[in-house]
Amino acid sequence: MSRKGQIVISSANGADARRQSGKEHVRFFGGALAVAPALRLFFRSIASMAVVAIAWASTEGFHIGIASDYANQTSEQVTIGAKPYDNPQLQTEAFGKKLDLLRYGVLPVLVVIENKRQKTIDLRSIEVNLVSADGQRHAPAVPPAELYSLGTPHGANATGRAQVPLPIPLPKKKNPFNSPELAERSFSVQMIPPGESASGFFYFEANSEPGDRLYLSGLRELPSGHDLLYLEFPLTKSPR
């Protein structure tokens, strides 16, 4: 028998399809891995980090550094670095030549989070905002799925009047945000184990401005649920 919260390896005798004492059995190398509910999201996040790494490896010439390579801040043994991809050259390095986010007023910001604590960091409630130098603009990060609507004309032309169908159908213009790279390169990790790091892009419906700052909150430590202090820092890297 095992206590709830432990990982148990059992033989493949049909027990892998059972649920007992809050544990879910999953096929694992010919046996079954009994995982307590609290650990399921942890393993799922590890798998997500591996998938993201594989997807990003396919982008030639694109390299992600450590948090200190960018504008960064450290608080409670968590270091967060960020870099706005605010020109065509940087954008092409990360997303290729076909995806022009800046043209549609979308600013991608690369974020690297390093967990130097002894406990796992929970990012499920993370909130990220782009704040202007004067504090008047607080642009929240936009999920990749919601960017699609920014490239949809909603059936109206530039004057706002409904378009009249022509006798000869014209080819439909492809939505520029209907691209898998947006999701593949987005920051999607929900948990960061001790000593590990995660990276990805957050997207903002805003133009890059001098003095922009990044504001992050909602980071928690597991299993205590302790809220970590928010971080806010300018996106311009300070000279050494």
C-alpha positions in Angstrom: 0.0 0.0 0.0 1.1 3.6 -0.5 0.1 6.9 1.1 -1.6 9.6 -0.9 0.9 11.8 -2.5 3.5 9.1 -3.2 4.6 7.8 -6.7 4.0 4.1 -7.0 5.2 1.8 -9.8 2.9 -1.3 -10.2 2.8 -4.1 -12.7 0.7 -4.0 -15.8 -2.1 -6.4 -14.6 -5.0 -4.1 -15.3 -4.5 -1.8 -12.4 -3.4 1.0 -14.7 -7.1 1.7 -15.6 -8.1 2.2 -11.9 -8.5 5.2 -9.7 -7.7 4.6 -6.0 -7.4 7.0 -3.1 -7.3 10.0 -5.4 -4.5 8.6 -7.5 -4.7 8.2 -11.3 -2.8 5.3 -12.9 -1.1 6.1 -16.2 0.7 3.6 -18.5 4.5 4.0 -18.0 7.1 1.7 -19.7 5.1 -1.4 -19.3 3.9 -0.7 -15.8 1.6 1.9 -14.3 2.5 5.2 -12.6 0.1 6.1 -9.8 0.1 9.9 -9.6 -1.6 11.9 -6.8 -3.8 14.7 -8.1 -1.4 17.3 -6.8 1.4 16.0 -9.0 -0.5 15.6 -12.3 -0.2 19.3 -13.3 3.5 19.2 -12.3 4.2 16.4 -14.7 2.0 18.0 -17.4 4.0 21.2 -17.1 7.3 19.3 -17.5 6.0 17.8 -20.7 4.9 21.2 -21.9 8.4 22.6 -21.4 9.9 19.8 -23.5 7.4 20.3 -26.3 8.1 24.1 -26.3 11.9 23.4 -26.5 11.4 21.0 -29.4 9.2 23.5 -31.3 11.7 26.4 -30.8 14.6 24.3 -31.9 13.2 24.4 -35.4 13.8 28.2 -35.7 17.1 28.6 -37.3 19.4 31.3 -35.9 17.1 32.0 -32.9 18.7 31.6 -29.5 17.2 32.4 -26.0 19.7 33.5 -23.4 19.4 33.4 -19.6 17.4 36.0 -17.7 20.4 38.2 -17.0 21.1 38.6 -20.7 18.1 40.9 -20.8 16.6 43.7 -18.7 15.8 41.8 -15.5 14.9 41.9 -11.9 15.4 39.4 -9.0 13.1 39.0 -6.1 12.8 36.2 -3.6 15.3 34.0 -5.6 13.3 34.4 -8.8 14.9 36.2 -11.7 12.8 37.4 -14.6 14.4 38.8 -17.8 12.6 40.4 -20.7 13.2 41.8 -24.1 10.8 43.5 -26.5 11.0 42.3 -30.1 10.3 45.7 -31.4 11.9 45.8 -34.8 11.5 43.7 -38.0 14.9 42.0 -37.7 14.2 40.7 -34.2 10.7 39.6 -35.2 12.0 37.7 -38.2 14.6 35.9 -36.1 11.8 34.6 -33.8 8.8 34.2 -36.0 10.1 34.1 -39.6 9.5 36.5 -42.5 5.8 35.7 -43.0 4.5 36.8 -39.6 4.5 40.6 -39.2 3.1 41.3 -35.8 4.4 44.9 -35.6 2.4 45.9 -38.7 -0.8 45.0 -36.8 0.1 46.8 -33.6 1.1 43.7 -31.6 4.3 43.8 -29.6 5.9 40.4 -28.6 8.0 40.5 -25.5 10.3 37.5 -24.7 10.2 36.6 -21.0 12.6 34.3 -19.2 11.8 33.1 -15.6 14.5 31.4 -13.5 13.4 29.6 -10.3 16.4 29.6 -7.9 14.2 28.7 -4.9 13.9 25.3 -3.3 10.2 24.9 -4.1 8.2 24.8 -7.3 6.7 28.1 -8.7 3.1 28.0 -9.7 2.4 30.3 -12.7 -1.3 29.4 -13.3 -2.4 32.8 -12.0 0.4 35.0 -13.5 -0.6 38.4 -14.8 1.7 40.3 -17.1 1.2 44.0 -18.1 3.1 46.4 -20.3 3.2 49.7 -18.5 4.2 53.0 -20.1 6.7 55.4 -18.6 4.0 57.8 -17.4 1.9 55.0 -16.0 -1.1 56.0 -18.2 -1.0 52.8 -20.3 -1.5 49.3 -18.8 -1.7 46.8 -21.6 -2.4 43.3 -20.4 -0.9 40.3 -22.2 -3.2 38.9 -24.9 -3.5 35.1 -25.3 -2.4 33.8 -28.8 -5.9 32.6 -29.5 -7.4 36.1 -29.0 -4.9 37.7 -31.5 -6.8 36.1 -34.3 -9.6 38.7 -34.1 -7.1 41.5 -34.7 -6.6 40.3 -38.2 -10.3 39.8 -39.0 -12.0 42.7 -41.0 -15.4 41.7 -39.5 -17.1 42.3 -42.9 -16.4 46.0 -43.1 -14.0 48.0 -45.3 -11.8 50.9 -44.3 -14.8 53.3 -44.3 -16.8 51.1 -41.9 -19.5 50.4 -44.5 -20.5 46.8 -45.2 -18.9 45.4 -48.3 -21.0 44.6 -51.3 -20.3 41.1 -52.9 -18.9 41.4 -56.4 -20.1 39.2 -59.2 -16.7 37.5 -59.3 -15.6 36.1 -56.0 -12.3 37.4 -54.9 -9.8 35.2 -53.0 -10.1 35.5 -49.2 -7.2 37.3 -47.5 -5.5 35.0 -45.0 -5.7 36.1 -41.4 -2.1 37.0 -40.5 -2.6 35.7 -36.9 -3.7 32.2 -38.1 -0.1 31.0 -37.5 1.0 28.1 -35.3 4.2 30.0 -34.4 2.2 32.3 -32.1 1.1 29.5 -29.8 4.4 27.5 -30.2 6.5 30.5 -29.1 4.1 31.8 -26.4 4.9 31.5 -22.7 2.7 28.5 -21.8 4.5 26.8 -18.9 2.3 26.6 -15.7 4.9 25.4 -13.2 8.7 25.8 -12.9 10.5 23.2 -10.7 13.4 24.2 -8.4 16.5 25.2 -10.3 14.8 25.2 -13.6 13.8 28.0 -16.0 11.1 28.7 -18.6 10.8 31.2 -21.5 8.4 32.3 -24.1 6.6 35.3 -25.6 3.8 37.4 -24.2 1.9 39.5 -26.7 0.6 43.0 -26.1 -1.7 45.1 -28.3 0.6 48.1 -28.0 3.4 49.9 -29.7 6.9 49.9 -28.1 7.6 53.2 -26.3 10.7 54.5 -24.5 10.5 53.8 -20.8 8.2 50.8 -21.1 8.1 48.6 -18.0 7.0 45.0 -17.5 4.8 44.3 -14.5 4.3 40.7 -13.3 2.2 39.3 -10.4 0.4 36.2 -9.4 3.5 34.0 -8.9 3.0 31.5 -6.0 5.1 28.9 -4.3 4.0 25.3 -4.0 2.8 23.5 -2.0 2.3 26.4 0.5 0.5 28.7 -1.9 2.7 31.6 -0.7 2.3 34.7 -2.9 5.7 36.0 -4.2 6.2 39.7 -4.5 5.3 41.3 -7.8 8.1 42.4 -10.1 8.2 45.6 -12.2 11.2 46.7 -14.2 12.1 48.8 -17.3 12.6 46.9 -20.6 15.8 48.7 -21.3 18.8 46.7 -20.1 21.0 48.8 -17.8 24.7 49.1 -18.9 27.2 47.1 -16.8 
